[in-house]
């Protein structure tokens, strides 16, 4: 992106845009599905939101950074916590979400479903 300088709006939204895995663009590069942000009546930047499947990959990468190692190297309890986090963020509404998460965690789909069922059973008690 040709960033609009050090505009305060860019500075304010960049951490959020990065966390979402979105892309900052100059307003003139915006397409129909992009979100154009204005400051005091002037378009300052556009945000291109990621596709849902790309968001899942971005979330998994962020979780790896947070834990400081590949998710497949985490212990079972931590993997269960990761699955809870991913469920809260809607990861399993994405097509092939369970398969993607299972691959990242180094477990089977069955194991991911067990983690989900265990969490849902605990909520029901």
RONU-223888 format. One record per atom (N, C-alpha, C): x, y, z; atom name; residue number from 1; residue in one letter. Coordinates in Angstrom, 1 decimal, always signed. Layout:
PT / X / Y / Z / CA / NUM / a
...
END
This chain:
PT / +0.8 / -1.2 / +0.0 / N / 1 / x
PT / +0.0 / +0.0 / +0.0 / CA / 1 / x
PT / +0.9 / +1.2 / +0.0 / C / 1 / x
PT / +0.4 / +2.2 / -0.7 / N / 2 / x
PT / +1.0 / +3.5 / -0.6 / CA / 2 / x
PT / +0.3 / +4.2 / +0.6 / C / 2 / x
PT / +0.9 / +4.0 / +1.8 / N / 3 / x
PT / +0.1 / +4.5 / +3.0 / CA / 3 / x
PT / +0.0 / +6.0 / +3.0 / C / 3 / x
PT / -1.1 / +6.5 / +3.4 / N / 4 / x
PT / -1.4 / +7.9 / +3.5 / CA / 4 / x
PT / -0.6 / +8.5 / +4.7 / C / 4 / x
PT / +0.7 / +8.3 / +4.6 / N / 5 / x
PT / +1.6 / +8.9 / +5.6 / CA / 5 / x
PT / +1.4 / +8.4 / +7.0 / C / 5 / x
PT / +1.6 / +9.2 / +8.0 / N / 6 / x
PT / +1.4 / +8.8 / +9.4 / CA / 6 / x
PT / +0.1 / +9.4 / +9.9 / C / 6 / x
PT / -0.9 / +9.3 / +9.1 / N / 7 / x
PT / -2.2 / +9.8 / +9.5 / CA / 7 / x
PT / -2.6 / +9.2 / +10.8 / C / 7 / x
PT / -3.2 / +9.9 / +11.7 / N / 8 / x
PT / -3.7 / +9.3 / +13.0 / CA / 8 / x
PT / -4.7 / +8.2 / +12.8 / C / 8 / x
PT / -5.5 / +8.2 / +11.8 / N / 9 / x
PT / -6.4 / +7.1 / +11.6 / CA / 9 / x
PT / -5.7 / +5.8 / +11.2 / C / 9 / x
PT / -4.7 / +5.9 / +10.4 / N / 10 / x
PT / -3.9 / +4.8 / +10.0 / CA / 10 / x
PT / -3.2 / +4.2 / +11.2 / C / 10 / x
PT / -2.7 / +5.1 / +12.0 / N / 11 / x
PT / -2.0 / +4.6 / +13.3 / CA / 11 / x
PT / -3.0 / +3.9 / +14.2 / C / 11 / x
PT / -4.2 / +4.5 / +14.3 / N / 12 / x
PT / -5.2 / +3.9 / +15.2 / CA / 12 / x
PT / -5.7 / +2.6 / +14.8 / C / 12 / x
PT / -6.0 / +2.4 / +13.5 / N / 13 / x
PT / -6.6 / +1.2 / +13.0 / CA / 13 / x
PT / -5.7 / +0.0 / +12.6 / C / 13 / x
PT / -4.4 / +0.4 / +12.4 / N / 14 / x
PT / -3.4 / -0.6 / +11.9 / CA / 14 / x
PT / -3.3 / -1.9 / +12.8 / C / 14 / x
PT / -3.3 / -1.7 / +14.1 / N / 15 / x
PT / -3.2 / -3.0 / +14.9 / CA / 15 / x
PT / -4.4 / -3.9 / +14.7 / C / 15 / x
PT / -5.6 / -3.3 / +14.6 / N / 16 / x
PT / -6.8 / -4.0 / +14.4 / CA / 16 / x
PT / -6.8 / -4.7 / +13.0 / C / 16 / x
PT / -6.4 / -3.9 / +12.0 / N / 17 / x
PT / -6.3 / -4.5 / +10.6 / CA / 17 / x
PT / -5.4 / -5.6 / +10.6 / C / 17 / x
PT / -4.2 / -5.5 / +11.2 / N / 18 / x
PT / -3.2 / -6.6 / +11.3 / CA / 18 / x
PT / -3.8 / -7.8 / +12.0 / C / 18 / x
PT / -4.4 / -7.6 / +13.1 / N / 19 / x
PT / -5.0 / -8.7 / +13.9 / CA / 19 / x
PT / -6.0 / -9.5 / +13.1 / C / 19 / x
PT / -6.8 / -8.8 / +12.2 / N / 20 / x
PT / -7.8 / -9.5 / +11.4 / CA / 20 / x
PT / -7.2 / -10.1 / +10.2 / C / 20 / x
PT / -6.0 / -9.8 / +9.9 / N / 21 / x
PT / -5.4 / -10.3 / +8.6 / CA / 21 / x
PT / -5.9 / -9.6 / +7.4 / C / 21 / x
PT / -6.4 / -8.3 / +7.6 / N / 22 / x
PT / -6.9 / -7.5 / +6.6 / CA / 22 / x
PT / -5.7 / -6.7 / +5.9 / C / 22 / x
PT / -6.0 / -6.0 / +4.9 / N / 23 / x
PT / -5.0 / -5.3 / +4.1 / CA / 23 / x
PT / -5.4 / -3.8 / +4.1 / C / 23 / x
PT / -4.4 / -2.9 / +4.4 / N / 24 / x
PT / -4.6 / -1.5 / +4.2 / CA / 24 / x
PT / -4.3 / -1.1 / +2.8 / C / 24 / x
PT / -5.2 / -0.2 / +2.2 / N / 25 / x
PT / -5.0 / +0.3 / +0.8 / CA / 25 / x
PT / -5.2 / +1.8 / +0.8 / C / 25 / x
PT / -4.8 / +2.4 / -0.3 / N / 26 / x
PT / -5.1 / +3.8 / -0.5 / CA / 26 / x
PT / -6.6 / +3.8 / -0.9 / C / 26 / x
PT / -7.3 / +4.8 / -0.6 / N / 27 / x
PT / -8.7 / +4.9 / -0.9 / CA / 27 / x
PT / -9.1 / +4.7 / -2.4 / C / 27 / x
PT / -8.2 / +5.1 / -3.3 / N / 28 / x
PT / -8.4 / +5.0 / -4.7 / CA / 28 / x
PT / -8.3 / +3.6 / -5.2 / C / 28 / x
PT / -7.7 / +2.7 / -4.4 / N / 29 / x
PT / -7.5 / +1.3 / -4.7 / CA / 29 / x
PT / -8.7 / +0.4 / -4.3 / C / 29 / x
PT / -9.6 / +1.1 / -3.6 / N / 30 / x
PT / -10.7 / +0.3 / -3.0 / CA / 30 / x
PT / -11.6 / -0.3 / -4.1 / C / 30 / x
PT / -12.1 / -1.5 / -3.8 / N / 31 / x
PT / -13.0 / -2.2 / -4.6 / CA / 31 / x
PT / -14.4 / -2.2 / -3.9 / C / 31 / x
PT / -15.4 / -2.7 / -4.5 / N / 32 / x
PT / -16.7 / -2.7 / -4.0 / CA / 32 / x
PT / -16.9 / -3.3 / -2.6 / C / 32 / x
PT / -16.1 / -4.4 / -2.3 / N / 33 / x
PT / -16.3 / -5.0 / -1.0 / CA / 33 / x
PT / -15.3 / -4.4 / +0.1 / C / 33 / x
PT / -14.5 / -3.5 / -0.3 / N / 34 / x
PT / -13.6 / -2.9 / +0.7 / CA / 34 / x
PT / -14.3 / -1.9 / +1.5 / C / 34 / x
PT / -13.7 / -1.6 / +2.7 / N / 35 / x
PT / -14.3 / -0.6 / +3.6 / CA / 35 / x
PT / -13.4 / +0.6 / +3.5 / C / 35 / x
PT / -14.0 / +1.7 / +3.1 / N / 36 / x
PT / -13.3 / +3.0 / +3.0 / CA / 36 / x
PT / -13.5 / +3.8 / +4.3 / C / 36 / x
PT / -12.4 / +4.2 / +4.9 / N / 37 / x
PT / -12.5 / +4.9 / +6.2 / CA / 37 / x
PT / -12.1 / +6.4 / +5.9 / C / 37 / x
PT / -13.0 / +7.3 / +6.5 / N / 38 / x
PT / -12.8 / +8.7 / +6.3 / CA / 38 / x
PT / -12.5 / +9.4 / +7.6 / C / 38 / x
PT / -11.8 / +10.5 / +7.5 / N / 39 / x
PT / -11.4 / +11.3 / +8.7 / CA / 39 / x
PT / -11.8 / +12.7 / +8.3 / C / 39 / x
PT / -12.7 / +13.3 / +9.1 / N / 40 / x
PT / -13.2 / +14.7 / +8.9 / CA / 40 / x
PT / -13.6 / +14.9 / +7.5 / C / 40 / x
PT / -14.4 / +13.9 / +7.0 / N / 41 / x
PT / -15.0 / +14.1 / +5.6 / CA / 41 / x
PT / -14.1 / +13.7 / +4.5 / C / 41 / x
PT / -12.9 / +13.3 / +4.7 / N / 42 / x
PT / -12.0 / +12.9 / +3.6 / CA / 42 / x
PT / -11.6 / +11.4 / +3.7 / C / 42 / x
PT / -11.7 / +10.7 / +2.6 / N / 43 / x
PT / -11.3 / +9.3 / +2.6 / CA / 43 / x
PT / -9.8 / +9.2 / +2.8 / C / 43 / x
PT / -9.4 / +8.4 / +3.8 / N / 44 / x
PT / -8.0 / +8.3 / +4.2 / CA / 44 / x
PT / -7.4 / +7.0 / +3.8 / C / 44 / x
PT / -8.1 / +5.9 / +4.0 / N / 45 / x
PT / -7.6 / +4.6 / +3.7 / CA / 45 / x
PT / -8.8 / +3.7 / +3.4 / C / 45 / x
PT / -8.5 / +2.5 / +2.8 / N / 46 / x
PT / -9.4 / +1.5 / +2.6 / CA / 46 / x
PT / -8.9 / +0.2 / +3.3 / C / 46 / x
PT / -9.8 / -0.6 / +3.7 / N / 47 / x
PT / -9.5 / -1.9 / +4.3 / CA / 47 / x
PT / -10.1 / -3.0 / +3.5 / C / 47 / x
PT / -9.2 / -3.9 / +3.1 / N / 48 / x
PT / -9.7 / -5.1 / +2.4 / CA / 48 / x
PT / -9.7 / -6.2 / +3.4 / C / 48 / x
PT / -10.9 / -6.7 / +3.7 / N / 49 / x
PT / -11.1 / -7.8 / +4.7 / CA / 49 / x
PT / -10.7 / -9.1 / +4.1 / C / 49 / x
PT / -10.1 / -10.0 / +4.9 / N / 50 / x
PT / -9.7 / -11.3 / +4.3 / CA / 50 / x
PT / -10.9 / -12.2 / +4.1 / C / 50 / x
PT / -10.7 / -13.2 / +3.2 / N / 51 / x
PT / -11.7 / -14.2 / +3.1 / CA / 51 / x
PT / -11.7 / -15.0 / +4.3 / C / 51 / x
PT / -12.9 / -15.6 / +4.6 / N / 52 / x
PT / -13.1 / -16.3 / +5.9 / CA / 52 / x
PT / -12.0 / -17.4 / +6.1 / C / 52 / x
PT / -11.7 / -18.2 / +5.0 / N / 53 / x
PT / -10.8 / -19.2 / +5.2 / CA / 53 / x
PT / -9.4 / -18.7 / +5.5 / C / 53 / x
PT / -9.0 / -17.5 / +4.9 / N / 54 / x
PT / -7.8 / -16.9 / +5.1 / CA / 54 / x
PT / -7.7 / -16.4 / +6.6 / C / 54 / x
PT / -8.8 / -16.0 / +7.1 / N / 55 / x
PT / -8.9 / -15.5 / +8.5 / CA / 55 / x
PT / -8.5 / -16.7 / +9.5 / C / 55 / x
PT / -9.0 / -17.9 / +9.2 / N / 56 / x
PT / -8.7 / -19.0 / +10.0 / CA / 56 / x
PT / -7.2 / -19.3 / +10.0 / C / 56 / x
PT / -6.6 / -19.2 / +8.9 / N / 57 / x
PT / -5.1 / -19.4 / +8.8 / CA / 57 / x
PT / -4.4 / -18.3 / +9.6 / C / 57 / x
PT / -4.9 / -17.1 / +9.5 / N / 58 / x
PT / -4.3 / -16.0 / +10.3 / CA / 58 / x
PT / -4.5 / -16.1 / +11.8 / C / 58 / x
PT / -5.7 / -16.6 / +12.2 / N / 59 / x
PT / -5.9 / -16.8 / +13.6 / CA / 59 / x
PT / -5.0 / -17.9 / +14.1 / C / 59 / x
PT / -4.8 / -19.0 / +13.4 / N / 60 / x
PT / -3.9 / -20.1 / +13.8 / CA / 60 / x
PT / -2.5 / -19.6 / +13.9 / C / 60 / x
PT / -2.1 / -18.8 / +13.0 / N / 61 / x
PT / -0.7 / -18.2 / +13.0 / CA / 61 / x
PT / -0.5 / -17.4 / +14.3 / C / 61 / x
PT / -1.5 / -16.6 / +14.6 / N / 62 / x
PT / -1.5 / -15.7 / +15.8 / CA / 62 / x
PT / -1.4 / -16.5 / +17.0 / C / 62 / x
PT / -2.2 / -17.6 / +17.1 / N / 63 / x
PT / -2.1 / -18.5 / +18.2 / CA / 63 / x
PT / -0.7 / -19.2 / +18.4 / C / 63 / x
PT / -0.1 / -19.5 / +17.3 / N / 64 / x
PT / +1.2 / -20.1 / +17.4 / CA / 64 / x
PT / +2.2 / -19.0 / +17.9 / C / 64 / x
PT / +2.1 / -17.8 / +17.4 / N / 65 / x
PT / +2.9 / -16.7 / +18.0 / CA / 65 / x
PT / +2.7 / -16.5 / +19.5 / C / 65 / x
PT / +1.4 / -16.5 / +19.9 / N / 66 / x
PT / +1.1 / -16.3 / +21.3 / CA / 66 / x
PT / +1.7 / -17.4 / +22.2 / C / 66 / x
PT / +1.7 / -18.7 / +21.7 / N / 67 / x
PT / +2.2 / -19.8 / +22.5 / CA / 67 / x
PT / +3.7 / -20.0 / +22.2 / C / 67 / x
PT / +4.3 / -19.4 / +21.3 / N / 68 / x
PT / +5.7 / -19.4 / +21.1 / CA / 68 / x
PT / +6.2 / -20.7 / +20.4 / C / 68 / x
PT / +5.3 / -21.5 / +19.9 / N / 69 / x
PT / +5.7 / -22.7 / +19.2 / CA / 69 / x
PT / +4.6 / -23.3 / +18.3 / C / 69 / x
PT / +4.9 / -24.2 / +17.5 / N / 70 / x
PT / +3.8 / -24.8 / +16.7 / CA / 70 / x
PT / +2.7 / -25.4 / +17.6 / C / 70 / x
PT / +1.4 / -25.2 / +17.1 / N / 71 / x
PT / +0.3 / -25.7 / +17.9 / CA / 71 / x
PT / +0.4 / -27.2 / +18.1 / C / 71 / x
PT / +1.0 / -27.9 / +17.2 / N / 72 / x
PT / +1.1 / -29.4 / +17.3 / CA / 72 / x
PT / +2.0 / -29.8 / +18.5 / C / 72 / x
PT / +2.8 / -28.9 / +19.0 / N / 73 / x
PT / +3.7 / -29.2 / +20.1 / CA / 73 / x
PT / +3.1 / -28.9 / +21.5 / C / 73 / x
PT / +1.9 / -28.3 / +21.5 / N / 74 / x
PT / +1.3 / -28.0 / +22.8 / CA / 74 / x
PT / +0.8 / -29.2 / +23.5 / C / 74 / x
PT / +0.6 / -29.1 / +24.8 / N / 75 / x
PT / +0.1 / -30.3 / +25.5 / CA / 75 / x
PT / -1.4 / -30.3 / +25.3 / C / 75 / x
PT / -2.0 / -31.4 / +25.7 / N / 76 / x
PT / -3.5 / -31.7 / +25.5 / CA / 76 / x
PT / -4.3 / -30.6 / +26.1 / C / 76 / x
PT / -4.1 / -30.2 / +27.3 / N / 77 / x
PT / -4.9 / -29.2 / +28.0 / CA / 77 / x
PT / -4.8 / -27.8 / +27.2 / C / 77 / x
PT / -3.7 / -27.5 / +26.7 / N / 78 / x
PT / -3.5 / -26.2 / +26.0 / CA / 78 / x
PT / -4.2 / -26.3 / +24.6 / C / 78 / x
PT / -4.1 / -27.5 / +24.0 / N / 79 / x
PT / -4.8 / -27.7 / +22.7 / CA / 79 / x
PT / -6.3 / -27.6 / +22.9 / C / 79 / x
PT / -6.8 / -28.1 / +24.0 / N / 80 / x
PT / -8.3 / -27.9 / +24.3 / CA / 80 / x
PT / -8.6 / -26.4 / +24.5 / C / 80 / x
PT / -7.8 / -25.7 / +25.1 / N / 81 / x
PT / -8.0 / -24.2 / +25.3 / CA / 81 / x
PT / -8.0 / -23.5 / +23.9 / C / 81 / x
PT / -7.1 / -24.0 / +23.0 / N / 82 / x
PT / -7.0 / -23.4 / +21.7 / CA / 82 / x
PT / -8.3 / -23.7 / +21.0 / C / 82 / x
PT / -8.8 / -24.9 / +21.1 / N / 83 / x
PT / -10.1 / -25.2 / +20.4 / CA / 83 / x
PT / -11.2 / -24.4 / +20.9 / C / 83 / x
PT / -11.2 / -24.1 / +22.2 / N / 84 / x
PT / -12.3 / -23.3 / +22.8 / CA / 84 / x
PT / -12.2 / -21.9 / +22.2 / C / 84 / x
PT / -10.9 / -21.4 / +22.1 / N / 85 / x
PT / -10.7 / -20.0 / +21.6 / CA / 85 / x
PT / -11.2 / -20.0 / +20.1 / C / 85 / x
PT / -10.8 / -21.0 / +19.4 / N / 86 / x
PT / -11.2 / -21.0 / +18.0 / CA / 86 / x
PT / -12.7 / -21.2 / +17.8 / C / 86 / x
PT / -13.4 / -21.9 / +18.7 / N / 87 / x
PT / -14.8 / -22.0 / +18.6 / CA / 87 / x
PT / -15.5 / -20.7 / +18.9 / C / 87 / x
PT / -15.0 / -20.0 / +19.9 / N / 88 / x
PT / -15.5 / -18.7 / +20.2 / CA / 88 / x
PT / -15.3 / -17.7 / +19.0 / C / 88 / x
PT / -14.3 / -17.9 / +18.2 / N / 89 / x
PT / -14.0 / -17.0 / +17.1 / CA / 89 / x
PT / -14.7 / -17.4 / +15.8 / C / 89 / x
PT / -15.4 / -18.5 / +15.9 / N / 90 / x
PT / -16.2 / -19.0 / +14.7 / CA / 90 / x
PT / -15.4 / -19.8 / +13.7 / C / 90 / x
PT / -14.3 / -20.4 / +14.2 / N / 91 / x
PT / -13.4 / -21.2 / +13.3 / CA / 91 / x
PT / -14.1 / -22.4 / +12.7 / C / 91 / x
PT / -15.1 / -22.9 / +13.4 / N / 92 / x
PT / -15.7 / -24.1 / +12.9 / CA / 92 / x
PT / -16.9 / -23.9 / +12.0 / C / 92 / x
PT / -17.2 / -22.7 / +11.7 / N / 93 / x
PT / -18.2 / -22.4 / +10.8 / CA / 93 / x
PT / -17.7 / -22.3 / +9.3 / C / 93 / x
PT / -16.3 / -22.3 / +9.3 / N / 94 / x
PT / -15.7 / -22.2 / +8.0 / CA / 94 / x
PT / -15.6 / -23.6 / +7.4 / C / 94 / x
PT / -15.9 / -23.7 / +6.1 / N / 95 / x
PT / -15.8 / -25.0 / +5.5 / CA / 95 / x
PT / -14.4 / -25.6 / +5.7 / C / 95 / x
PT / -14.4 / -26.9 / +6.1 / N / 96 / x
PT / -13.1 / -27.6 / +6.4 / CA / 96 / x
PT / -12.4 / -27.0 / +7.6 / C / 96 / x
PT / -13.1 / -26.3 / +8.4 / N / 97 / x
PT / -12.5 / -25.7 / +9.6 / CA / 97 / x
PT / -12.0 / -26.7 / +10.6 / C / 97 / x
PT / -12.7 / -27.8 / +10.8 / N / 98 / x
PT / -12.3 / -28.8 / +11.7 / CA / 98 / x
PT / -11.0 / -29.5 / +11.2 / C / 98 / x
PT / -11.0 / -29.8 / +9.9 / N / 99 / x
PT / -9.8 / -30.4 / +9.3 / CA / 99 / x
PT / -8.6 / -29.5 / +9.4 / C / 99 / x
PT / -8.8 / -28.2 / +9.1 / N / 100 / x
PT / -7.7 / -27.3 / +9.2 / CA / 100 / x
PT / -7.1 / -27.2 / +10.6 / C / 100 / x
PT / -8.0 / -27.1 / +11.6 / N / 101 / x
PT / -7.6 / -27.0 / +13.0 / CA / 101 / x
PT / -6.9 / -28.3 / +13.4 / C / 101 / x
PT / -7.5 / -29.4 / +13.0 / N / 102 / x
PT / -6.9 / -30.7 / +13.4 / CA / 102 / x
PT / -5.5 / -30.8 / +12.8 / C / 102 / x
PT / -5.3 / -30.4 / +11.6 / N / 103 / x
PT / -4.0 / -30.4 / +11.0 / CA / 103 / x
PT / -3.0 / -29.5 / +11.7 / C / 103 / x
PT / -3.4 / -28.3 / +12.1 / N / 104 / x
PT / -2.6 / -27.4 / +12.8 / CA / 104 / x
PT / -2.2 / -27.9 / +14.2 / C / 104 / x
PT / -3.1 / -28.6 / +14.9 / N / 105 / x
PT / -2.9 / -29.1 / +16.2 / CA / 105 / x
PT / -2.2 / -30.5 / +16.2 / C / 105 / x
PT / -2.1 / -31.1 / +15.0 / N / 106 / x
PT / -1.5 / -32.4 / +14.9 / CA / 106 / x
PT / -2.3 / -33.5 / +15.6 / C / 106 / x
PT / -3.6 / -33.4 / +15.5 / N / 107 / x
PT / -4.6 / -34.4 / +16.0 / CA / 107 / x
PT / -5.6 / -34.7 / +14.9 / C / 107 / x
PT / -6.4 / -35.7 / +15.2 / N / 108 / x
PT / -7.4 / -36.1 / +14.2 / CA / 108 / x
PT / -8.6 / -35.2 / +14.3 / C / 108 / x
PT / -9.5 / -35.3 / +13.3 / N / 109 / x
PT / -10.7 / -34.5 / +13.4 / CA / 109 / x
PT / -11.6 / -35.0 / +14.5 / C / 109 / x
PT / -11.5 / -36.3 / +14.8 / N / 110 / x
PT / -12.3 / -37.0 / +15.9 / CA / 110 / x
PT / -11.9 / -36.3 / +17.2 / C / 110 / x
PT / -10.6 / -36.1 / +17.4 / N / 111 / x
PT / -10.1 / -35.5 / +18.6 / CA / 111 / x
PT / -10.6 / -34.0 / +18.7 / C / 111 / x
PT / -10.6 / -33.3 / +17.7 / N / 112 / x
PT / -11.2 / -31.9 / +17.7 / CA / 112 / x
PT / -12.6 / -32.0 / +18.1 / C / 112 / x
PT / -13.4 / -32.9 / +17.5 / N / 113 / x
PT / -14.8 / -33.0 / +17.9 / CA / 113 / x
PT / -15.0 / -33.4 / +19.3 / C / 113 / x
PT / -14.1 / -34.3 / +19.8 / N / 114 / x
PT / -14.1 / -34.6 / +21.2 / CA / 114 / x
PT / -13.9 / -33.4 / +22.1 / C / 114 / x
PT / -12.9 / -32.6 / +21.8 / N / 115 / x
PT / -12.6 / -31.4 / +22.5 / CA / 115 / x
PT / -13.9 / -30.5 / +22.5 / C / 115 / x
PT / -14.5 / -30.3 / +21.4 / N / 116 / x
PT / -15.7 / -29.5 / +21.3 / CA / 116 / x
PT / -16.8 / -30.1 / +22.1 / C / 116 / x
PT / -17.1 / -31.4 / +22.0 / N / 117 / x
PT / -18.1 / -32.0 / +22.7 / CA / 117 / x
PT / -17.9 / -32.0 / +24.2 / C / 117 / x
PT / -16.7 / -32.1 / +24.6 / N / 118 / x
PT / -16.3 / -32.0 / +26.1 / CA / 118 / x
PT / -16.7 / -30.6 / +26.6 / C / 118 / x
PT / -16.3 / -29.6 / +25.8 / N / 119 / x
PT / -16.6 / -28.2 / +26.2 / CA / 119 / x
PT / -18.1 / -27.9 / +26.3 / C / 119 / x
PT / -18.8 / -28.4 / +25.3 / N / 120 / x
PT / -20.2 / -28.2 / +25.2 / CA / 120 / x
PT / -20.9 / -28.9 / +26.3 / C / 120 / x
PT / -20.5 / -30.1 / +26.7 / N / 121 / x
PT / -21.1 / -30.9 / +27.8 / CA / 121 / x
PT / -20.8 / -30.2 / +29.1 / C / 121 / x
PT / -19.6 / -29.6 / +29.3 / N / 122 / x
PT / -19.3 / -28.9 / +30.5 / CA / 122 / x
PT / -20.2 / -27.7 / +30.6 / C / 122 / x
PT / -20.5 / -27.0 / +29.5 / N / 123 / x
PT / -21.3 / -25.8 / +29.6 / CA / 123 / x
PT / -22.8 / -26.2 / +30.0 / C / 123 / x
PT / -23.2 / -27.4 / +29.6 / N / 124 / x
PT / -24.6 / -27.8 / +29.9 / CA / 124 / x
PT / -24.8 / -28.3 / +31.3 / C / 124 / x
PT / -23.7 / -28.5 / +32.0 / N / 125 / x
PT / -23.8 / -29.0 / +33.4 / CA / 125 / x
PT / -24.0 / -27.9 / +34.4 / C / 125 / x
END
